Amino acid sequence: MNHEELKILLDQMKDGKIGVEEVIEKITYLPFTDLGHTKVDNHRELRTGYPEVIFCEGKTIIQVKDIIAHMLSGSSNILATRATPEMFDAVKDISRDAEYHPLAKTITIRRKESKPPDTYIAIVSAGTSDIPVAEEAAITAGIFGNTVKKIFDVGVAGIHRLYDNLAEIRKARVIIVVAGMEGALPSIVGGLVDKPVIAVPTSIGYGASFGGLSALLGMLTSCASGVCVVNIDNGFGAGYLASMINKL
């Protein structure tokens, strides 16, 4: 339940369209619903402004389908991350509006449209190999009602590509920079802009990149001010945080 749904419920009670007992019954299930395998947080959007997001990795197809079936009883947009095509096939059976984004490995179901802020989020990837993580960030920010502009494959191996797109990057309200290997790109971007930079290390790279650890440490020790860092391959976390900043 979100603020809008709660207001409608209370207005209906005020106007005598529904009784107190019916309101109590609906609110009884407000905190969470126990599906047996999962306790779905119905209250999250009311508390935080964003609905619960389904992290599919480690869940069965049936569990994912059950969770989404329950969330379809509300009106919020639905996002499932780290989803497989098989999970999407199951979800399609209960929602014709479901979309699968294979690069980002996400399922989205758009239930409502909201006017996005006038500002936008720029998502910058160092290499083509980093695009799946960048796409996860883009899908997340988009489903939460933001305008997103993507600038991909502009890493330090050909830094002129970054400078060619710098004007558009600088106009963003917040910038997500996704990079693997040594993770240098966020530091460079951070030194060229006056906006917050969210750095996302990816697990892309040869042996000494240690599955993204080298990029993570490089970003954490960046000498550029205004750079914050999320976890390795955590495009979702970057998109979520960028959405919060863009809507301040």
Secondary structure, 3 states (H helix, E strand, C coil): CCHHHHHHHHHHHHCCCCCHHHHHHHHHCCCCEECCCCEECCCHHHHHCCCCCEECCCCCHHHHHHHHHHHCCCCCCEEEECCCHHHHHHHHCCCCCEEEECCCCEEEECCCCCCCCCCEEEEEECCHHHHHHHHHHHHHHHHCCCEEEEECCCCHHHCHHHHHCHHHHHCCCEEEEEECCCCCHHHHHHCCCCCCEEEEECCCCCHHHHHHHHHHHHHHCCCCCCEEECCCCCHHHHHHHHHHHHCC
